[in-house]
């Protein structure tokens, strides 16, 4: 299982929560709740990886992210 950073934020324009994976270009999903957006983007990650494998594209290694205390 790959562990990529997932960013979830509210979009006023879309009136939805957006979940995106910065390390996988174009990999994102949306939903009306944060929980649903997370579930949707997990599916999107699998589809992104499956497509990359199918076409022989390079799959980026996950970066090691660390939260820094405020």
Secondary structure, 3 states (H helix, E strand, C coil): CCCCCCEEEEECCCCEEEEECCCCCCCEEEECCHHHHHHHHHHHHHHHHHHHHHHCCCCCCCCCCCCCCC
